[in-house]
Amino acid sequence: MRFTLFLAFTLALVGSITFFCTGAEAQDNPIKIGVMGPNTGSWASEGQDMLNVVVILADEINSAGGINGRKVEIVSADDGGDPKTAVLAAQQLYAEGVVAVVGTYGSNVTEATQDIYDEAGIVQVATGSTAIRLTEKGLTLFFRTCPRDDEQGRVLARYVKELGFKKVAVVHDNTSYSKGLADETRQLFADIGVTEVFYDAIIPGDRDFTATLTKIKAAEPDVIIFTGYYPEAALLLRQKKDMNWDVPMIGGDATNNLTLVQNAGEEAAAGYYFVSPPGPGDIKGEAAAKLLATYQQKHEVYPTSVWAILAGDAFGVIAEAIKNVGDNPEAIAQYLHNDLKDYNGLTGPISFNEKGDRIGEVYRLYQVDPTGAFVLK
């Protein structure tokens, strides 16, 4: 399998690998850590922010002398937010000799690479991939710093009830994440006295959802639950406003991105609810404050969402493991499973269970205010 991966890499290489030799001069034996993210495509802001955060953290480690005297070399591969491109990105990172990979964003994109990394003996720590089945496969080298959709579904359903909605329309986009979250949430409605009056999927990448919105309106819901990603959520909000329909809308954590407001417009986005781990501006702690200050100084803006911060946490736990047990991937995985307890991450304490899932509840409810800001409720 290793030879097959290397051959596929050799045939498919298109020059999309980027090296970041962080710190002073690169040493002869650097520790190579990959960052796989959507640096291009509709999720490009997520991938670029992920890479920016990891490079900042790696620079800090290298400025302090590296990990056990060895420099960290960040190797970036663009998956384009597409499963097929992600396969090439994973093969390329394998060929470059990374011991672990941070990423990626998007459950179906991560799923396309899990077996590649596992068979190649590379630790993968996903950052924005919440689909339940990703950690139900018994892959001992796979972890994630984000929570799972079953937890998100419970929190989303709870807030639907607390906000007083009785009739809901559920819309997903058939991706692993979106359909999984929709199904997890709708299973809970009968238990909390909520009636589902509409359930259907849109096609991600489409530009006109007017026909779907017209069908939803005919069902007379109190709220639309959309479990897809921020580009489509923005279009739904804008086109709903164009119909002069003011039904509330609530989404999941894949809509936690300021580009949502930019694409929808402040007026259309105002009032929109979503559940998510705390955003960059709401994360507490000295480490997070230091990172955000450095990020703003270097890039003149904050990261657009929490997923880049979770990429920083993925890099952090990898670096912590290497510091304690070296850069053997099996040893890294064993440390993360058994010895990492309440690691002081950017988003709070981090530990992993036997499946590689992060332990603890982190979801909160946000609402977009009239100025386009995300307000923690």
C-alpha positions as CSV (number, residue, x, y, z in Angstrom):
1,M,0.0,0.0,0.0
2,R,2.8,2.4,0.7
3,F,4.3,1.8,-2.8
4,T,0.8,2.3,-4.3
5,L,0.4,5.6,-2.5
6,F,3.9,6.8,-3.6
7,L,3.2,5.8,-7.2
8,A,-0.1,7.6,-7.2
9,F,1.6,10.6,-5.8
10,T,4.3,10.6,-8.5
11,L,1.8,10.4,-11.3
12,A,-0.6,13.0,-9.8
13,L,1.7,15.6,-8.4
14,V,0.6,19.0,-9.6
15,G,2.8,21.2,-7.4
16,S,0.2,22.0,-4.7
17,I,2.5,21.2,-1.8
18,T,3.8,24.2,0.1
19,F,6.6,24.1,2.6
20,F,6.9,26.4,5.6
21,C,10.3,26.0,7.1
22,T,9.4,27.8,10.3
23,G,11.9,29.4,12.7
24,A,15.5,30.1,11.9
25,E,17.4,27.8,9.6
26,A,15.8,24.4,8.9
27,Q,17.7,21.6,10.5
28,D,18.8,18.4,8.7
29,N,16.2,16.4,10.6
30,P,13.0,18.5,11.0
31,I,9.7,17.1,12.3
32,K,7.3,17.3,9.4
33,I,3.7,18.0,10.2
34,G,1.1,18.3,7.5
35,V,-1.8,20.7,7.3
36,M,-4.5,19.6,4.8
37,G,-7.3,22.1,4.3
38,P,-9.4,23.8,1.6
39,N,-7.1,26.6,0.6
40,T,-9.1,27.1,-2.5
41,G,-12.8,26.6,-3.4
42,S,-15.9,27.7,-1.6
43,W,-14.4,27.0,1.9
44,A,-11.1,28.7,1.1
45,S,-11.3,31.1,4.1
46,E,-11.4,28.1,6.4
47,G,-8.4,26.4,4.9
48,Q,-6.3,29.6,4.7
49,D,-7.1,30.5,8.4
50,M,-6.2,26.9,9.5
51,L,-2.8,27.1,7.8
52,N,-2.2,30.6,9.2
53,V,-2.9,29.6,12.8
54,V,-0.7,26.5,12.6
55,V,2.2,28.4,11.1
56,I,2.0,31.0,13.9
57,L,2.1,28.2,16.5
58,A,4.9,26.4,14.8
59,D,7.0,29.6,14.6
60,E,6.6,30.0,18.3
61,I,7.8,26.5,19.0
62,N,10.8,27.0,16.7
63,S,11.7,30.3,18.2
64,A,11.9,28.6,21.6
65,G,14.2,25.9,20.2
66,G,11.8,23.5,18.6
67,I,10.6,20.2,20.0
68,N,13.3,18.4,21.9
69,G,15.8,20.4,19.9
70,R,14.3,19.7,16.4
71,K,12.6,22.3,14.3
72,V,9.1,21.8,13.1
73,E,8.5,22.0,9.3
74,I,4.9,22.6,8.3
75,V,3.9,21.0,4.9
76,S,0.6,22.3,3.5
77,A,-1.6,20.5,1.0
78,D,-4.7,22.0,-0.6
79,D,-7.7,19.6,-0.6
80,G,-10.0,22.2,-2.3
81,G,-12.9,21.1,-0.1
82,D,-13.3,18.2,-2.5
83,P,-13.0,14.5,-1.6
84,K,-11.2,13.6,-4.9
85,T,-8.7,16.4,-4.5
86,A,-8.2,15.4,-0.8
87,V,-7.1,12.0,-1.9
88,L,-4.3,13.5,-3.9
89,A,-3.4,15.9,-1.0
90,A,-3.2,13.0,1.4
91,Q,-0.9,11.0,-1.0
92,Q,1.3,14.0,-1.4
93,L,1.7,14.5,2.3
94,Y,2.5,10.9,2.8
95,A,5.2,11.1,0.1
96,E,6.7,14.1,1.9
97,G,7.2,12.1,5.0
98,V,4.9,13.8,7.5
99,V,4.3,12.0,10.8
100,A,1.0,13.6,11.5
101,V,-1.6,15.8,9.7
102,V,-3.8,18.6,10.9
103,G,-7.2,18.6,9.1
104,T,-9.4,18.8,7.4
105,Y,-12.6,20.9,7.3
106,G,-15.6,19.0,6.0
107,S,-16.6,15.5,7.1
108,N,-16.9,14.0,3.6
109,V,-13.5,15.4,2.7
110,T,-11.9,13.9,5.8
111,E,-13.6,10.6,5.2
112,A,-12.0,10.3,1.8
113,T,-8.5,10.4,3.4
114,Q,-8.9,8.4,6.6
115,D,-8.0,5.0,5.2
116,I,-5.0,6.5,3.3
117,Y,-3.5,8.0,6.5
118,D,-4.3,4.9,8.5
119,E,-2.7,2.5,6.1
120,A,0.3,4.9,5.7
121,G,0.8,5.0,9.5
122,I,0.2,8.8,9.8
123,V,-1.7,10.4,12.7
124,Q,-4.7,12.5,11.5
125,V,-6.3,15.1,13.8
126,A,-9.4,16.5,12.1
127,T,-10.6,20.0,13.0
128,G,-14.0,20.7,11.5
129,S,-15.3,17.2,10.7
130,T,-18.1,16.3,13.0
131,A,-19.9,13.3,11.3
132,I,-20.4,10.5,13.8
133,R,-19.2,7.7,11.6
134,L,-15.6,9.1,11.3
135,T,-14.8,7.8,14.8
136,E,-16.8,4.5,14.6
137,K,-14.4,2.7,12.3
138,G,-11.8,1.6,14.8
139,L,-9.0,3.8,13.2
140,T,-6.5,4.1,16.0
141,L,-4.6,6.9,14.4
142,F,-7.6,9.2,13.9
143,F,-8.6,12.0,16.3
144,R,-10.5,15.2,16.2
145,T,-10.6,18.4,18.2
146,C,-14.1,19.3,17.2
147,P,-17.2,17.5,18.8
148,R,-19.5,15.0,17.1
149,D,-22.9,15.6,15.4
150,D,-24.8,13.5,17.9
151,E,-23.8,16.0,20.6
152,Q,-24.6,18.9,18.2
153,G,-27.9,17.4,17.3
154,R,-28.9,17.2,21.0
155,V,-27.9,20.8,21.6
156,L,-29.7,22.0,18.4
157,A,-32.9,20.2,19.3
158,R,-32.8,21.6,22.9
159,Y,-32.5,25.2,21.6
160,V,-35.3,24.6,19.1
161,K,-37.5,23.8,22.1
162,E,-36.2,26.6,24.3
163,L,-36.8,29.2,21.6
164,G,-40.5,28.0,21.4
165,F,-40.6,26.6,17.9
166,K,-43.3,23.9,17.4
167,K,-43.2,23.2,13.7
168,V,-39.9,22.8,11.9
169,A,-38.7,22.4,8.3
170,V,-35.4,20.5,8.1
171,V,-33.1,21.1,5.1
172,H,-29.7,19.4,4.5
173,D,-27.3,19.0,1.5
174,N,-26.7,15.3,1.5
175,T,-23.1,15.6,2.6
176,S,-21.9,13.3,5.4
177,Y,-21.9,16.1,7.9
178,S,-25.2,17.8,6.9
179,K,-27.4,14.8,6.5
180,G,-25.9,13.2,9.6
181,L,-26.7,16.3,11.7
182,A,-30.2,16.5,10.2
183,D,-31.0,12.9,11.0
184,E,-29.6,13.2,14.5
185,T,-31.7,16.2,15.2
186,R,-35.0,15.1,13.7
187,Q,-34.9,11.8,15.7
188,L,-35.3,13.9,18.9
189,F,-38.3,16.0,17.8
190,A,-41.1,13.6,19.0
191,D,-39.6,13.5,22.4
192,I,-39.6,17.3,22.8
193,G,-43.0,18.0,21.3
194,V,-41.8,19.4,18.0
195,T,-43.5,18.5,14.7
196,E,-41.5,18.2,11.5
197,V,-43.5,19.6,8.6
198,F,-40.9,19.5,5.9
199,Y,-37.7,17.4,5.1
200,D,-35.6,17.6,2.0
201,A,-32.2,18.2,0.6
202,I,-30.6,21.0,-1.6
203,I,-27.7,20.5,-3.9
204,P,-24.5,22.2,-2.6
205,G,-23.1,24.7,-5.1
206,D,-26.5,25.6,-6.6
207,R,-27.2,29.3,-6.7
208,D,-31.0,29.4,-6.7
209,F,-33.0,27.9,-3.9
210,T,-36.3,29.8,-4.5
211,A,-38.2,26.7,-5.5
212,T,-37.2,24.9,-2.3
213,L,-38.0,27.9,-0.2
214,T,-41.5,28.1,-1.9
215,K,-42.2,24.5,-0.9
216,I,-41.0,25.1,2.6
217,K,-43.2,28.2,2.9
218,A,-46.3,26.2,1.9
219,A,-45.6,23.8,4.8
220,E,-45.9,26.8,7.2
221,P,-43.0,26.0,9.6
222,D,-42.2,28.1,12.7
223,V,-38.5,27.8,11.8
224,I,-36.2,26.4,9.1
225,I,-33.4,24.2,10.4
226,F,-30.5,24.1,7.9
227,T,-27.7,21.7,8.6
228,G,-25.4,22.6,5.7
229,Y,-22.5,25.0,5.2
230,Y,-22.3,28.8,5.2
231,P,-22.2,29.5,1.4
232,E,-25.6,27.8,1.0
233,A,-27.0,29.2,4.2
234,A,-26.1,32.7,3.0
235,L,-28.0,32.2,-0.2
236,L,-31.1,30.8,1.6
237,L,-31.1,33.8,3.9
238,R,-30.8,36.3,1.1
239,Q,-33.4,34.6,-1.1
240,K,-35.8,34.2,1.8
241,K,-35.5,37.9,2.3
242,D,-36.1,38.5,-1.4
243,M,-39.4,36.6,-0.9
244,N,-40.3,38.9,1.9
245,W,-40.6,35.9,4.2
246,D,-39.3,36.5,7.7
247,V,-39.5,33.0,9.1
248,P,-36.6,32.4,11.5
249,M,-33.7,30.1,10.5
250,I,-31.3,28.1,12.7
251,G,-28.2,26.2,11.6
252,G,-25.3,24.1,12.7
253,D,-21.7,24.8,13.3
254,A,-20.7,24.8,9.6
255,T,-22.4,28.1,9.3
256,N,-20.2,29.7,11.9
257,N,-18.2,31.9,9.4
258,L,-18.3,35.6,9.0
259,T,-18.5,35.1,5.2
260,L,-22.1,34.1,5.9
261,V,-22.9,37.8,6.6
262,Q,-20.8,39.1,3.8
263,N,-22.6,36.9,1.3
264,A,-26.1,37.2,2.7
265,G,-26.0,40.9,3.6
266,E,-26.5,42.2,7.1
267,E,-30.2,42.7,6.8
268,A,-30.9,39.2,5.5
269,A,-28.5,37.6,8.1
270,A,-29.9,39.5,11.1
271,G,-31.7,37.2,13.5
272,Y,-30.1,34.0,12.2
273,Y,-29.3,31.4,14.9
274,F,-26.7,28.7,14.9
275,V,-25.1,26.4,17.4
276,S,-21.3,26.1,17.5
277,P,-18.3,25.9,19.7
278,P,-17.4,29.4,20.9
279,G,-16.1,31.6,18.2
280,P,-12.6,33.3,18.2
281,G,-13.9,36.4,20.1
282,D,-15.5,34.3,22.8
283,I,-12.7,32.0,23.6
284,K,-11.1,32.7,27.0
285,G,-7.6,32.0,28.2
286,E,-4.1,33.4,27.9
287,A,-3.0,31.1,25.1
288,A,-6.0,32.0,22.9
289,A,-5.6,35.7,23.6
290,K,-1.9,35.6,22.6
291,L,-2.7,33.7,19.4
292,L,-5.4,36.1,18.3
293,A,-3.2,39.1,19.0
294,T,-0.4,37.6,16.9
295,Y,-2.8,36.6,14.2
296,Q,-4.3,40.1,14.0
297,Q,-0.9,41.7,14.0
298,K,0.3,39.5,11.2
299,H,-2.9,39.3,9.0
300,E,-4.7,42.5,10.2
301,V,-7.9,40.5,10.9
302,Y,-9.1,37.7,13.2
303,P,-9.7,34.2,11.9
304,T,-13.2,34.0,10.3
305,S,-14.4,31.1,12.4
306,V,-13.6,28.8,15.3
307,W,-12.4,26.0,13.0
308,A,-9.0,27.6,12.5
309,I,-8.6,27.7,16.3
310,L,-9.5,24.0,16.5
311,A,-6.7,23.5,13.9
312,G,-4.4,25.2,16.3
313,D,-5.6,22.8,19.0
314,A,-4.9,19.8,16.7
315,F,-1.3,21.1,16.1
316,G,-1.0,21.6,19.9
317,V,-1.9,18.1,20.9
318,I,0.4,16.6,18.2
319,A,3.3,18.8,19.4
320,E,2.6,17.8,23.0
321,A,2.7,14.1,22.1
322,I,5.9,14.4,20.1
323,K,7.5,16.3,23.0
324,N,6.7,13.4,25.4
325,V,7.1,10.3,23.2
326,G,8.9,11.3,20.0
327,D,7.7,11.4,16.4
328,N,6.7,7.8,15.9
329,P,3.0,7.9,14.8
330,E,2.0,4.8,16.8
331,A,3.6,6.3,19.9
332,I,1.9,9.6,19.3
333,A,-1.5,7.9,19.0
334,Q,-1.0,5.9,22.1
335,Y,-0.1,9.1,24.0
336,L,-3.2,10.9,22.8
337,H,-5.4,8.0,23.7
338,N,-4.0,7.1,27.1
339,D,-1.8,9.9,28.5
340,L,-3.1,13.3,27.3
341,K,-5.4,14.5,30.1
342,D,-7.0,18.0,30.1
343,Y,-4.4,19.4,27.8
344,N,-4.6,23.2,28.0
345,G,-5.9,23.9,24.5
346,L,-6.8,27.1,22.9
347,T,-10.5,26.2,23.2
348,G,-10.3,24.7,26.7
349,P,-9.2,21.4,28.2
350,I,-8.6,18.6,25.7
351,S,-8.7,14.8,26.3
352,F,-9.7,12.0,23.9
353,N,-11.7,8.9,24.4
354,E,-10.9,5.4,23.0
355,K,-12.5,6.4,19.6
356,G,-10.4,9.5,19.2
357,D,-13.3,11.9,20.0
358,R,-12.8,14.9,22.2
359,I,-14.4,14.6,25.6
360,G,-16.8,17.3,26.9
361,E,-19.6,19.5,25.6
362,V,-18.6,22.7,23.9
363,Y,-21.6,23.9,21.9
364,R,-23.3,27.2,22.4
365,L,-26.1,29.2,20.8
366,Y,-25.3,32.3,18.7
367,Q,-27.5,34.8,16.9
368,V,-26.5,37.4,14.2
369,D,-27.3,40.9,15.3
370,P,-28.4,43.8,13.0
371,T,-24.7,44.8,12.5
372,G,-23.7,41.3,11.4
373,A,-21.9,40.4,14.6
374,F,-22.2,36.9,16.0
375,V,-23.6,37.3,19.5
376,L,-23.3,34.5,22.1
377,K,-26.7,34.0,23.7
